[in-house]
Amino acid sequence: MSHMKSLVVTSLLLGLVAAARPAPAQTILTMSSWVSPQHHLTANVLQVWANDVEKATGGRVKFTMLPKHPSAPPGTFDAVRDGLVDLSFVTASYTPARHLLPLMPELPGSGDTALVNSVAYSRIHWKYFQKVGEYRGVKLLGVFTHGPGQMFTKKPVASIGDVQGLKIRTGGGVAEQVAKALGASAFVKPAPESYELLSSGVADGVFFPLESIISFKLDTVLEQATLFPGGMYSSAFGFFMNEEKWNKLPKQDQDAIEKISGEYIARLAGNSWDEADRKGMEALKKSGVKIVHANPAFVAEVKKRSAPIVEEWIKQASAKGVDAARILTEFQDELKKVAAGK
Protein backbone atom coordinates (compact mmCIF):
# COMPACT_ATOMS: atom_id res chain seq x y z
CA MET A 1 0.00 0.00 0.00
CA SER A 2 1.38 3.35 -0.95
CA HIS A 3 2.15 5.90 1.75
CA MET A 4 -0.71 8.15 0.50
CA LYS A 5 -3.24 5.27 0.62
CA SER A 6 -2.04 4.38 4.10
CA LEU A 7 -2.70 7.93 5.30
CA VAL A 8 -6.18 7.92 3.75
CA VAL A 9 -7.08 4.59 5.37
CA THR A 10 -5.75 5.75 8.74
CA SER A 11 -7.77 8.96 8.51
CA LEU A 12 -10.91 7.03 7.64
CA LEU A 13 -10.38 4.62 10.53
CA LEU A 14 -9.82 7.49 12.97
CA GLY A 15 -12.97 9.15 11.69
CA LEU A 16 -14.97 5.97 12.22
CA VAL A 17 -13.62 5.62 15.77
CA ALA A 18 -14.51 9.25 16.55
CA ALA A 19 -17.97 8.81 15.09
CA ALA A 20 -18.49 5.68 17.19
CA ARG A 21 -17.83 7.59 20.43
CA PRO A 22 -21.03 8.76 22.10
CA ALA A 23 -21.53 12.52 22.03
CA PRO A 24 -21.25 14.21 25.44
CA ALA A 25 -24.60 13.88 27.21
CA GLN A 26 -26.54 17.13 27.15
CA THR A 27 -29.27 18.00 29.63
CA ILE A 28 -31.92 20.39 28.28
CA LEU A 29 -33.85 22.14 31.05
CA THR A 30 -36.66 24.69 30.93
CA MET A 31 -36.81 28.15 32.48
CA SER A 32 -39.47 30.86 32.56
CA SER A 33 -40.13 34.35 33.85
CA TRP A 34 -43.34 35.99 35.03
CA VAL A 35 -42.16 39.42 33.82
CA SER A 36 -41.78 40.33 30.15
CA PRO A 37 -38.93 39.05 27.94
CA GLN A 38 -37.60 42.64 27.82
CA HIS A 39 -37.53 43.07 31.63
CA HIS A 40 -33.99 43.05 32.97
CA LEU A 41 -34.80 40.15 35.32
CA THR A 42 -35.59 38.00 32.29
CA ALA A 43 -32.97 39.27 29.83
CA ASN A 44 -30.07 40.24 32.11
CA VAL A 45 -30.43 37.88 35.08
CA LEU A 46 -32.26 34.67 34.16
CA GLN A 47 -31.03 34.44 30.54
CA VAL A 48 -27.49 35.65 31.29
CA TRP A 49 -27.11 33.17 34.15
CA ALA A 50 -28.43 30.36 31.96
CA ASN A 51 -25.80 31.27 29.36
CA ASP A 52 -23.15 31.23 32.09
CA VAL A 53 -24.23 27.72 33.07
CA GLU A 54 -23.91 26.52 29.49
CA LYS A 55 -20.35 27.90 29.34
CA ALA A 56 -19.40 26.59 32.79
CA THR A 57 -20.55 23.06 31.93
CA GLY A 58 -19.00 23.02 28.48
CA GLY A 59 -22.45 22.91 26.89
CA ARG A 60 -23.57 19.85 28.84
CA VAL A 61 -26.38 21.76 30.62
CA LYS A 62 -28.58 24.09 28.61
CA PHE A 63 -31.77 26.01 29.43
CA THR A 64 -34.56 26.90 27.02
CA MET A 65 -37.15 29.59 27.75
CA LEU A 66 -40.81 28.57 27.90
CA PRO A 67 -43.01 30.85 25.77
CA LYS A 68 -45.35 31.39 28.72
CA HIS A 69 -44.86 31.24 32.48
CA PRO A 70 -46.83 28.20 33.74
CA SER A 71 -48.44 29.89 36.75
CA ALA A 72 -49.57 33.19 38.24
CA PRO A 73 -46.49 34.97 39.68
CA PRO A 74 -47.19 33.98 43.34
CA GLY A 75 -47.36 30.32 42.26
CA THR A 76 -43.81 30.27 40.87
CA PHE A 77 -42.27 28.41 43.82
CA ASP A 78 -44.84 25.62 43.48
CA ALA A 79 -44.46 25.57 39.67
CA VAL A 80 -40.72 24.89 40.00
CA ARG A 81 -41.13 22.45 42.89
CA ASP A 82 -43.77 20.48 40.97
CA GLY A 83 -41.78 20.39 37.73
CA LEU A 84 -43.93 22.66 35.56
CA VAL A 85 -40.70 24.55 34.85
CA ASP A 86 -37.13 23.72 35.90
CA LEU A 87 -35.74 27.18 36.71
CA SER A 88 -37.27 30.49 37.74
CA PHE A 89 -37.33 33.17 40.46
CA VAL A 90 -39.94 34.98 42.53
CA THR A 91 -40.14 37.57 45.26
CA ALA A 92 -40.70 36.17 48.73
CA SER A 93 -43.16 39.04 49.26
CA TYR A 94 -45.74 37.07 47.26
CA THR A 95 -45.59 34.21 49.79
CA PRO A 96 -44.81 35.85 53.17
CA ALA A 97 -46.44 33.05 55.18
CA ARG A 98 -43.99 30.56 53.65
CA HIS A 99 -40.93 32.83 53.36
CA LEU A 100 -40.64 34.86 56.57
CA LEU A 101 -36.87 35.09 56.98
CA PRO A 102 -36.32 36.65 53.52
CA LEU A 103 -38.37 39.64 54.71
CA MET A 104 -35.28 40.82 56.64
CA PRO A 105 -33.66 42.69 53.70
CA GLU A 106 -37.09 44.16 52.87
CA LEU A 107 -37.21 46.07 56.17
CA PRO A 108 -36.80 49.87 56.10
CA GLY A 109 -33.20 50.96 56.56
CA SER A 110 -31.60 48.35 54.30
CA GLY A 111 -29.08 48.97 51.51
CA ASP A 112 -28.90 52.13 49.42
CA THR A 113 -28.46 50.04 46.26
CA ALA A 114 -29.66 46.66 45.04
CA LEU A 115 -26.07 45.41 44.87
CA VAL A 116 -25.25 46.29 48.48
CA ASN A 117 -28.54 44.91 49.78
CA SER A 118 -28.35 41.73 47.66
CA VAL A 119 -24.79 40.78 48.58
CA ALA A 120 -25.26 41.49 52.30
CA TYR A 121 -28.52 39.53 52.32
CA SER A 122 -26.95 36.64 50.40
CA ARG A 123 -24.17 36.33 52.98
CA ILE A 124 -26.65 36.33 55.86
CA HIS A 125 -29.01 33.89 54.13
CA TRP A 126 -26.42 31.21 53.47
CA LYS A 127 -24.91 31.64 56.95
CA TYR A 128 -28.13 31.56 58.99
CA PHE A 129 -31.36 31.16 57.03
CA GLN A 130 -30.77 28.34 54.55
CA LYS A 131 -30.66 25.67 57.27
CA VAL A 132 -34.13 26.71 58.53
CA GLY A 133 -35.55 25.29 55.30
CA GLU A 134 -37.97 27.91 54.01
CA TYR A 135 -36.88 26.98 50.47
CA ARG A 136 -37.24 23.27 51.12
CA GLY A 137 -38.61 21.49 48.05
CA VAL A 138 -36.50 23.34 45.48
CA LYS A 139 -32.78 23.73 44.88
CA LEU A 140 -32.12 27.33 45.93
CA LEU A 141 -29.30 28.78 43.84
CA GLY A 142 -29.25 32.41 44.96
CA VAL A 143 -31.06 35.25 46.70
CA PHE A 144 -31.12 38.96 45.91
CA THR A 145 -33.25 42.09 46.27
CA HIS A 146 -34.40 44.93 44.08
CA GLY A 147 -33.32 48.53 44.63
CA PRO A 148 -34.81 50.90 47.22
CA GLY A 149 -38.61 50.83 47.05
CA GLN A 150 -40.27 54.21 46.64
CA MET A 151 -43.78 55.71 46.52
CA PHE A 152 -45.41 56.67 43.20
CA THR A 153 -48.83 58.35 43.13
CA LYS A 154 -51.43 59.86 40.83
CA LYS A 155 -51.69 62.92 43.09
CA PRO A 156 -49.25 65.15 45.03
CA VAL A 157 -47.92 63.79 48.31
CA ALA A 158 -45.98 66.08 50.65
CA SER A 159 -46.60 64.69 54.13
CA ILE A 160 -47.99 61.73 56.03
CA GLY A 161 -51.40 63.39 55.92
CA ASP A 162 -51.51 63.11 52.14
CA VAL A 163 -51.05 59.33 52.33
CA GLN A 164 -54.12 58.68 54.46
CA GLY A 165 -56.61 56.46 52.64
CA LEU A 166 -54.67 56.28 49.36
CA LYS A 167 -55.24 52.97 47.56
CA ILE A 168 -51.69 51.66 47.15
CA ARG A 169 -50.75 48.52 45.21
CA THR A 170 -47.85 46.62 46.79
CA GLY A 171 -46.21 43.27 46.22
CA GLY A 172 -47.03 42.17 49.77
CA GLY A 173 -44.56 41.47 52.54
CA VAL A 174 -42.94 44.46 54.21
CA ALA A 175 -44.09 46.88 51.49
CA GLU A 176 -47.72 46.15 52.32
CA GLN A 177 -47.07 46.48 56.04
CA VAL A 178 -45.31 49.84 55.57
CA ALA A 179 -48.11 51.19 53.38
CA LYS A 180 -50.70 50.24 56.00
CA ALA A 181 -48.58 51.72 58.79
CA LEU A 182 -48.54 55.02 56.91
CA GLY A 183 -52.34 55.04 56.76
CA ALA A 184 -52.78 53.94 53.16
CA SER A 185 -55.38 51.44 52.03
CA ALA A 186 -52.84 48.87 50.84
CA PHE A 187 -53.54 45.78 48.76
CA VAL A 188 -51.48 43.09 47.04
CA LYS A 189 -51.41 42.47 43.30
CA PRO A 190 -48.69 41.11 40.97
CA ALA A 191 -46.47 43.81 39.44
CA PRO A 192 -47.55 43.23 35.79
CA GLU A 193 -51.13 44.25 36.69
CA SER A 194 -50.09 47.72 37.92
CA TYR A 195 -50.81 49.69 34.75
CA GLU A 196 -54.41 48.49 34.60
CA LEU A 197 -54.89 49.11 38.34
CA LEU A 198 -53.71 52.72 38.02
CA SER A 199 -55.40 53.56 34.73
CA SER A 200 -58.74 52.16 35.91
CA GLY A 201 -58.63 54.01 39.22
CA VAL A 202 -58.47 50.86 41.33
CA ALA A 203 -55.13 52.15 42.67
CA ASP A 204 -54.05 55.70 43.55
CA GLY A 205 -50.42 54.72 43.66
CA VAL A 206 -47.83 51.96 43.81
CA PHE A 207 -44.75 51.02 45.81
CA PHE A 208 -41.91 50.09 43.45
CA PRO A 209 -38.19 50.50 42.75
CA LEU A 210 -37.41 53.14 40.12
CA GLU A 211 -36.93 50.69 37.25
CA SER A 212 -40.43 49.25 37.57
CA ILE A 213 -42.12 52.49 36.56
CA ILE A 214 -40.50 52.18 33.14
CA SER A 215 -40.63 48.37 32.91
CA PHE A 216 -44.39 48.40 33.40
CA LYS A 217 -44.93 51.69 31.48
CA LEU A 218 -46.48 53.49 34.44
CA ASP A 219 -45.03 56.95 33.76
CA THR A 220 -48.11 57.88 31.71
CA VAL A 221 -50.51 57.18 34.60
CA LEU A 222 -48.55 58.75 37.48
CA GLU A 223 -48.02 62.32 38.64
CA GLN A 224 -45.40 62.12 41.38
CA ALA A 225 -42.47 60.04 42.62
CA THR A 226 -41.72 60.52 46.32
CA LEU A 227 -38.19 59.36 47.12
CA PHE A 228 -36.93 58.35 50.56
CA PRO A 229 -33.25 57.83 51.52
CA GLY A 230 -32.57 54.13 51.05
CA GLY A 231 -36.22 53.58 50.17
CA MET A 232 -39.08 52.56 52.45
CA TYR A 233 -38.68 48.84 51.74
CA SER A 234 -37.19 46.36 49.31
CA SER A 235 -38.30 43.01 47.89
CA ALA A 236 -36.31 39.81 48.35
CA PHE A 237 -36.11 37.18 45.62
CA GLY A 238 -35.30 33.50 45.54
CA PHE A 239 -33.68 32.06 42.39
CA PHE A 240 -34.20 28.30 42.28
CA MET A 241 -34.32 25.08 40.32
CA ASN A 242 -36.40 21.91 40.40
CA GLU A 243 -34.75 19.69 43.00
CA GLU A 244 -35.27 16.40 41.18
CA LYS A 245 -33.67 17.77 38.00
CA TRP A 246 -30.78 19.13 40.05
CA ASN A 247 -30.20 15.75 41.72
CA LYS A 248 -30.03 14.05 38.31
CA LEU A 249 -27.20 16.27 37.10
CA PRO A 250 -23.70 14.73 37.17
CA LYS A 251 -21.62 15.96 40.12
CA GLN A 252 -19.19 17.59 37.69
CA ASP A 253 -21.99 19.82 36.42
CA GLN A 254 -23.42 20.45 39.87
CA ASP A 255 -20.00 21.65 41.03
CA ALA A 256 -19.64 23.92 37.99
CA ILE A 257 -23.07 25.45 38.62
CA GLU A 258 -22.42 25.92 42.35
CA LYS A 259 -19.41 28.10 41.46
CA ILE A 260 -21.68 30.57 39.66
CA SER A 261 -24.44 30.51 42.28
CA GLY A 262 -24.77 32.08 45.73
CA GLU A 263 -23.09 35.48 45.88
CA TYR A 264 -22.39 35.32 42.14
CA ILE A 265 -26.14 35.48 41.48
CA ALA A 266 -26.59 38.21 44.13
CA ARG A 267 -24.00 40.36 42.36
CA LEU A 268 -25.36 39.61 38.88
CA ALA A 269 -28.91 40.56 39.90
CA GLY A 270 -27.86 43.49 42.10
CA ASN A 271 -25.77 45.11 39.37
CA SER A 272 -28.53 44.53 36.83
CA TRP A 273 -31.14 46.15 39.06
CA ASP A 274 -28.97 49.16 39.87
CA GLU A 275 -28.39 49.79 36.17
CA ALA A 276 -32.13 49.43 35.52
CA ASP A 277 -32.87 51.87 38.38
CA ARG A 278 -30.42 54.36 36.87
CA LYS A 279 -32.17 54.13 33.50
CA GLY A 280 -35.51 54.34 35.29
CA MET A 281 -34.52 57.62 36.94
CA GLU A 282 -33.39 59.06 33.59
CA ALA A 283 -36.64 58.07 31.91
CA LEU A 284 -38.68 59.35 34.84
CA LYS A 285 -37.07 62.77 34.53
CA LYS A 286 -37.93 62.88 30.83
CA SER A 287 -41.50 61.68 31.31
CA GLY A 288 -42.77 64.70 33.23
CA VAL A 289 -43.51 62.79 36.45
CA LYS A 290 -42.69 65.16 39.33
CA ILE A 291 -39.76 63.88 41.42
CA VAL A 292 -39.94 64.93 45.07
CA HIS A 293 -37.45 64.07 47.81
CA ALA A 294 -39.35 63.46 51.05
CA ASN A 295 -38.66 66.18 53.63
CA PRO A 296 -36.98 65.27 56.96
CA ALA A 297 -40.28 65.33 58.89
CA PHE A 298 -41.88 62.91 56.42
CA VAL A 299 -38.84 60.61 56.53
CA ALA A 300 -38.86 60.63 60.34
CA GLU A 301 -42.58 59.81 60.43
CA VAL A 302 -42.11 56.85 58.09
CA LYS A 303 -39.27 55.55 60.27
CA LYS A 304 -41.34 55.96 63.44
CA ARG A 305 -44.40 54.21 62.01
CA SER A 306 -42.25 51.40 60.53
CA ALA A 307 -40.46 50.57 63.80
CA PRO A 308 -43.15 48.10 64.97
CA ILE A 309 -42.78 46.21 61.66
CA VAL A 310 -39.10 45.60 62.43
CA GLU A 311 -39.95 44.46 65.97
CA GLU A 312 -42.64 42.12 64.69
CA TRP A 313 -40.23 40.53 62.19
CA ILE A 314 -37.71 39.96 64.97
CA LYS A 315 -40.41 38.29 67.08
CA GLN A 316 -41.66 36.01 64.29
CA ALA A 317 -38.18 35.14 63.03
CA SER A 318 -37.01 34.32 66.55
CA ALA A 319 -39.87 31.81 66.80
CA LYS A 320 -38.19 29.93 63.94
CA GLY A 321 -35.15 29.33 66.12
CA VAL A 322 -32.79 32.04 64.89
CA ASP A 323 -31.32 34.90 66.95
CA ALA A 324 -33.15 37.44 64.80
CA ALA A 325 -32.13 40.61 66.66
CA ARG A 326 -28.43 39.69 66.50
CA ILE A 327 -28.69 38.59 62.86
CA LEU A 328 -30.40 41.87 61.90
CA THR A 329 -27.55 43.80 63.55
CA GLU A 330 -25.03 41.65 61.67
CA PHE A 331 -26.92 42.33 58.43
CA GLN A 332 -26.63 46.09 59.08
CA ASP A 333 -22.88 45.65 59.61
CA GLU A 334 -22.64 43.56 56.44
CA LEU A 335 -24.38 46.36 54.48
CA LYS A 336 -21.62 48.74 55.53
CA LYS A 337 -18.90 46.23 54.59
CA VAL A 338 -20.34 45.63 51.11
CA ALA A 339 -20.80 49.36 50.57
CA ALA A 340 -17.11 49.78 51.44
CA GLY A 341 -16.16 47.19 48.83
CA LYS A 342 -15.47 44.31 51.25
Wavefront OBJ file of the C-alpha trace (Angstrom):
o trace
v 0.000 0.000 0.000
v 1.375 3.355 -0.951
v 2.145 5.902 1.750
v -0.711 8.145 0.503
v -3.240 5.270 0.621
v -2.038 4.382 4.104
v -2.705 7.932 5.300
v -6.180 7.923 3.746
v -7.084 4.589 5.372
v -5.751 5.750 8.736
v -7.768 8.958 8.507
v -10.912 7.032 7.640
v -10.380 4.618 10.532
v -9.820 7.487 12.975
v -12.974 9.154 11.687
v -14.971 5.972 12.225
v -13.622 5.619 15.774
v -14.512 9.254 16.550
v -17.974 8.807 15.094
v -18.495 5.684 17.190
v -17.835 7.593 20.425
v -21.026 8.761 22.102
v -21.526 12.519 22.031
v -21.246 14.212 25.440
v -24.601 13.877 27.212
v -26.544 17.128 27.147
v -29.265 18.002 29.625
v -31.916 20.387 28.282
v -33.854 22.138 31.050
v -36.655 24.693 30.933
v -36.811 28.152 32.480
v -39.470 30.857 32.558
v -40.127 34.345 33.853
v -43.342 35.991 35.032
v -42.160 39.417 33.825
v -41.779 40.326 30.153
v -38.931 39.048 27.938
v -37.597 42.639 27.823
v -37.531 43.075 31.630
v -33.987 43.049 32.967
v -34.798 40.153 35.324
v -35.588 37.998 32.292
v -32.968 39.267 29.832
v -30.067 40.235 32.113
v -30.427 37.884 35.080
v -32.260 34.669 34.158
v -31.027 34.437 30.543
v -27.494 35.648 31.289
v -27.114 33.173 34.149
v -28.426 30.355 31.961
v -25.804 31.274 29.356
v -23.150 31.235 32.092
v -24.230 27.723 33.071
v -23.906 26.524 29.488
v -20.349 27.904 29.338
v -19.400 26.588 32.793
v -20.551 23.055 31.929
v -19.003 23.022 28.477
v -22.451 22.906 26.885
v -23.575 19.846 28.841
v -26.378 21.763 30.620
v -28.585 24.086 28.609
v -31.768 26.011 29.428
v -34.557 26.896 27.017
v -37.154 29.590 27.748
v -40.806 28.566 27.895
v -43.008 30.848 25.768
v -45.349 31.386 28.718
v -44.861 31.235 32.482
v -46.832 28.200 33.743
v -48.445 29.894 36.754
v -49.567 33.187 38.238
v -46.491 34.971 39.684
v -47.189 33.979 43.340
v -47.356 30.316 42.258
v -43.809 30.271 40.871
v -42.265 28.406 43.817
v -44.838 25.622 43.476
v -44.465 25.565 39.673
v -40.722 24.891 40.001
v -41.133 22.453 42.888
v -43.771 20.476 40.975
v -41.782 20.393 37.733
v -43.934 22.660 35.563
v -40.699 24.547 34.850
v -37.134 23.722 35.902
v -35.742 27.182 36.707
v -37.270 30.495 37.735
v -37.331 33.166 40.465
v -39.941 34.975 42.528
v -40.135 37.568 45.262
v -40.699 36.169 48.733
v -43.163 39.040 49.258
v -45.736 37.073 47.259
v -45.589 34.208 49.790
v -44.810 35.850 53.171
v -46.439 33.049 55.182
v -43.985 30.564 53.649
v -40.935 32.828 53.365
v -40.644 34.864 56.566
v -36.866 35.088 56.985
v -36.319 36.655 53.519
v -38.369 39.641 54.706
v -35.276 40.817 56.641
v -33.660 42.693 53.695
v -37.088 44.156 52.871
v -37.206 46.071 56.166
v -36.799 49.873 56.103
v -33.204 50.959 56.558
v -31.601 48.354 54.300
v -29.079 48.971 51.509
v -28.896 52.131 49.423
v -28.465 50.036 46.260
v -29.655 46.661 45.037
v -26.065 45.413 44.869
v -25.253 46.289 48.480
v -28.535 44.906 49.779
v -28.353 41.733 47.661
v -24.795 40.780 48.582
v -25.260 41.488 52.296
v -28.516 39.532 52.322
v -26.948 36.644 50.401
v -24.169 36.334 52.983
v -26.654 36.330 55.856
v -29.008 33.891 54.130
v -26.417 31.209 53.471
v -24.911 31.644 56.953
v -28.129 31.557 58.994
v -31.355 31.158 57.031
v -30.766 28.341 54.555
v -30.661 25.674 57.266
v -34.126 26.712 58.528
v -35.545 25.289 55.298
v -37.971 27.914 54.011
v -36.881 26.984 50.474
v -37.237 23.270 51.116
v -38.610 21.487 48.045
v -36.502 23.337 45.480
v -32.780 23.728 44.878
v -32.121 27.330 45.928
v -29.304 28.779 43.842
v -29.253 32.406 44.962
v -31.062 35.252 46.698
v -31.118 38.965 45.909
v -33.252 42.093 46.275
v -34.404 44.930 44.078
v -33.319 48.527 44.631
v -34.809 50.898 47.217
v -38.607 50.826 47.049
v -40.274 54.206 46.638
v -43.778 55.710 46.519
v -45.409 56.674 43.197
v -48.830 58.346 43.135
v -51.432 59.863 40.831
v -51.689 62.925 43.089
v -49.252 65.155 45.026
v -47.925 63.789 48.313
v -45.982 66.082 50.645
v -46.604 64.689 54.127
v -47.992 61.733 56.033
v -51.405 63.385 55.924
v -51.506 63.109 52.139
v -51.052 59.333 52.326
v -54.123 58.683 54.458
v -56.613 56.455 52.641
v -54.665 56.280 49.364
v -55.239 52.974 47.563
v -51.694 51.657 47.151
v -50.745 48.525 45.212
v -47.845 46.623 46.787
v -46.207 43.269 46.221
v -47.029 42.172 49.767
v -44.561 41.471 52.542
v -42.945 44.456 54.210
v -44.091 46.877 51.489
v -47.718 46.147 52.318
v -47.068 46.484 56.041
v -45.311 49.839 55.572
v -48.110 51.188 53.378
v -50.697 50.242 56.001
v -48.576 51.717 58.795
v -48.536 55.019 56.910
v -52.340 55.044 56.765
v -52.779 53.941 53.157
v -55.380 51.445 52.030
v -52.839 48.870 50.841
v -53.544 45.779 48.764
v -51.481 43.092 47.041
v -51.407 42.466 43.299
v -48.686 41.115 40.969
v -46.470 43.807 39.444
v -47.550 43.232 35.790
v -51.132 44.254 36.692
v -50.094 47.721 37.920
v -50.810 49.692 34.753
v -54.407 48.488 34.601
v -54.895 49.111 38.340
v -53.708 52.722 38.025
v -55.401 53.557 34.727
v -58.741 52.163 35.909
v -58.626 54.013 39.221
v -58.469 50.861 41.334
v -55.130 52.148 42.667
v -54.049 55.704 43.555
v -50.424 54.718 43.657
v -47.828 51.959 43.806
v -44.750 51.023 45.813
v -41.911 50.087 43.453
v -38.194 50.501 42.752
v -37.405 53.137 40.120
v -36.927 50.686 37.249
v -40.434 49.250 37.565
v -42.123 52.494 36.557
v -40.501 52.184 33.140
v -40.631 48.371 32.912
v -44.391 48.398 33.398
v -44.928 51.688 31.484
v -46.482 53.494 34.441
v -45.028 56.952 33.761
v -48.112 57.875 31.708
v -50.506 57.177 34.601
v -48.545 58.749 37.480
v -48.021 62.319 38.638
v -45.403 62.115 41.380
v -42.469 60.043 42.618
v -41.716 60.520 46.324
v -38.191 59.364 47.117
v -36.932 58.352 50.563
v -33.251 57.833 51.516
v -32.566 54.127 51.045
v -36.222 53.582 50.172
v -39.084 52.557 52.448
v -38.684 48.838 51.745
v -37.193 46.365 49.305
v -38.296 43.006 47.893
v -36.313 39.812 48.352
v -36.114 37.180 45.616
v -35.296 33.499 45.540
v -33.679 32.062 42.386
v -34.200 28.304 42.278
v -34.316 25.077 40.322
v -36.402 21.913 40.403
v -34.747 19.693 43.003
v -35.270 16.402 41.178
v -33.674 17.771 37.996
v -30.779 19.129 40.049
v -30.204 15.752 41.722
v -30.027 14.047 38.314
v -27.195 16.266 37.101
v -23.703 14.726 37.174
v -21.620 15.962 40.123
v -19.192 17.588 37.694
v -21.990 19.818 36.416
v -23.423 20.454 39.870
v -19.997 21.650 41.027
v -19.635 23.917 37.991
v -23.071 25.454 38.616
v -22.420 25.921 42.351
v -19.413 28.098 41.463
v -21.683 30.567 39.661
v -24.442 30.513 42.276
v -24.773 32.078 45.731
v -23.091 35.478 45.879
v -22.387 35.322 42.136
v -26.139 35.485 41.482
v -26.592 38.210 44.126
v -23.996 40.360 42.357
v -25.363 39.611 38.880
v -28.910 40.561 39.899
v -27.860 43.494 42.096
v -25.773 45.105 39.367
v -28.534 44.528 36.827
v -31.142 46.149 39.058
v -28.971 49.163 39.866
v -28.390 49.786 36.170
v -32.129 49.431 35.520
v -32.873 51.869 38.376
v -30.417 54.360 36.867
v -32.168 54.127 33.504
v -35.510 54.341 35.290
v -34.523 57.619 36.939
v -33.386 59.057 33.591
v -36.644 58.069 31.914
v -38.676 59.354 34.842
v -37.066 62.771 34.528
v -37.926 62.884 30.829
v -41.497 61.681 31.312
v -42.771 64.698 33.233
v -43.512 62.790 36.450
v -42.689 65.156 39.326
v -39.765 63.879 41.420
v -39.940 64.928 45.068
v -37.446 64.068 47.813
v -39.347 63.462 51.053
v -38.660 66.180 53.631
v -36.985 65.271 56.959
v -40.277 65.326 58.890
v -41.884 62.909 56.416
v -38.839 60.614 56.532
v -38.861 60.628 60.344
v -42.585 59.810 60.426
v -42.113 56.848 58.091
v -39.269 55.550 60.270
v -41.343 55.965 63.439
v -44.398 54.207 62.008
v -42.254 51.399 60.535
v -40.460 50.568 63.796
v -43.149 48.095 64.966
v -42.778 46.207 61.665
v -39.105 45.604 62.433
v -39.948 44.465 65.973
v -42.635 42.117 64.686
v -40.232 40.531 62.188
v -37.709 39.962 64.974
v -40.407 38.289 67.080
v -41.662 36.015 64.285
v -38.175 35.135 63.026
v -37.013 34.317 66.553
v -39.872 31.815 66.796
v -38.193 29.926 63.944
v -35.153 29.327 66.121
v -32.788 32.044 64.889
v -31.324 34.897 66.947
v -33.150 37.441 64.797
v -32.130 40.608 66.655
v -28.426 39.693 66.496
v -28.690 38.594 62.865
v -30.400 41.866 61.903
v -27.551 43.796 63.548
v -25.028 41.653 61.675
v -26.918 42.334 58.434
v -26.633 46.091 59.078
v -22.875 45.653 59.606
v -22.641 43.564 56.442
v -24.384 46.356 54.478
v -21.615 48.743 55.532
v -18.898 46.231 54.587
v -20.341 45.631 51.114
v -20.797 49.360 50.567
v -17.110 49.784 51.439
v -16.156 47.186 48.827
v -15.468 44.313 51.253
l 1 2 3 4 5 6 7 8 9 10 11 12 13 14 15 16 17 18 19 20 21 22 23 24 25 26 27 28 29 30 31 32 33 34 35 36 37 38 39 40 41 42 43 44 45 46 47 48 49 50 51 52 53 54 55 56 57 58 59 60 61 62 63 64 65 66 67 68 69 70 71 72 73 74 75 76 77 78 79 80 81 82 83 84 85 86 87 88 89 90 91 92 93 94 95 96 97 98 99 100 101 102 103 104 105 106 107 108 109 110 111 112 113 114 115 116 117 118 119 120 121 122 123 124 125 126 127 128 129 130 131 132 133 134 135 136 137 138 139 140 141 142 143 144 145 146 147 148 149 150 151 152 153 154 155 156 157 158 159 160 161 162 163 164 165 166 167 168 169 170 171 172 173 174 175 176 177 178 179 180 181 182 183 184 185 186 187 188 189 190 191 192 193 194 195 196 197 198 199 200 201 202 203 204 205 206 207 208 209 210 211 212 213 214 215 216 217 218 219 220 221 222 223 224 225 226 227 228 229 230 231 232 233 234 235 236 237 238 239 240 241 242 243 244 245 246 247 248 249 250 251 252 253 254 255 256 257 258 259 260 261 262 263 264 265 266 267 268 269 270 271 272 273 274 275 276 277 278 279 280 281 282 283 284 285 286 287 288 289 290 291 292 293 294 295 296 297 298 299 300 301 302 303 304 305 306 307 308 309 310 311 312 313 314 315 316 317 318 319 320 321 322 323 324 325 326 327 328 329 330 331 332 333 334 335 336 337 338 339 340 341 342
